[in-house]
Amino acid sequence: MALQVGERVRVAYVNPRLHGTALKDRRGVVTARLEPTEGLKWPILEVDLGDQFPRRYFPEHHLRRDTTGERT
């Protein structure tokens, strides 16, 4: 998958205990990428979801590329 900084993404899954359900299907832009190191199993991405949720962190497998408006 390898999402990169600057890509538009959609939150596909949220853990309700950590984020609540309000963030599901929100769209934003990846602002930072933390590669797996000791203690991290997956890459963690910092996502800017707008004014109300300026910076949230998600494992990469919880995000999908936002293809809204793109033609295939």
C-alpha positions as CSV (number, residue, x, y, z in Angstrom):
1,M,0.0,0.0,0.0
2,A,2.8,2.4,1.0
3,L,0.9,5.7,1.6
4,Q,3.2,8.7,1.4
5,V,3.2,12.2,2.9
6,G,0.8,14.5,1.0
7,E,-1.6,11.8,-0.2
8,R,-5.3,12.2,0.4
9,V,-6.7,9.3,2.5
10,R,-10.0,8.1,4.0
11,V,-10.2,6.5,7.5
12,A,-11.5,3.0,6.7
13,Y,-11.4,1.6,10.3
14,V,-11.2,3.1,13.8
15,N,-10.8,1.5,17.1
16,P,-13.7,2.9,19.1
17,R,-11.9,2.7,22.4
18,L,-9.1,5.0,21.1
19,H,-10.8,7.4,18.6
20,G,-14.6,6.9,18.9
21,T,-16.7,6.3,15.8
22,A,-16.8,10.0,14.7
23,L,-13.6,9.6,12.7
24,K,-14.8,6.7,10.5
25,D,-15.0,7.7,6.8
26,R,-13.4,11.1,7.5
27,R,-11.0,12.3,4.8
28,G,-7.7,14.1,5.2
29,V,-4.1,14.4,4.1
30,V,-1.1,12.4,5.4
31,T,1.3,14.9,7.1
32,A,4.0,12.5,8.5
33,R,5.0,8.9,8.3
34,L,6.6,6.9,11.2
35,E,8.3,3.8,10.0
36,P,8.1,0.6,12.1
37,T,10.9,0.4,14.7
38,E,11.2,-1.6,17.9
39,G,7.8,-1.7,19.4
40,L,5.9,-0.7,16.2
41,K,4.4,-3.5,14.1
42,W,3.1,-1.3,11.2
43,P,3.9,2.2,9.8
44,I,2.0,4.9,11.7
45,L,0.7,7.8,9.7
46,E,-0.2,11.3,11.0
47,V,-3.3,12.5,9.3
48,D,-4.7,16.0,9.2
49,L,-8.5,15.6,9.3
50,G,-9.4,19.3,9.3
51,D,-10.0,22.0,11.9
52,Q,-11.8,19.8,14.5
53,F,-9.3,16.9,14.3
54,P,-6.1,18.6,13.3
55,R,-3.7,15.7,13.9
56,R,-4.6,12.0,14.5
57,Y,-2.4,8.9,14.2
58,F,-3.5,5.7,12.5
59,P,-1.8,2.5,11.5
60,E,-1.4,2.4,7.8
61,H,-3.7,-0.6,7.3
62,H,-6.6,1.5,8.8
63,L,-6.4,4.0,6.0
64,R,-7.3,3.9,2.3
65,R,-6.4,6.2,-0.6
66,D,-9.2,8.7,-1.1
67,T,-10.3,8.2,-4.7
68,T,-13.3,10.6,-4.6
69,G,-13.5,12.5,-7.9
70,E,-10.9,10.4,-9.6
71,R,-11.7,8.5,-12.8
72,T,-10.5,4.9,-13.3
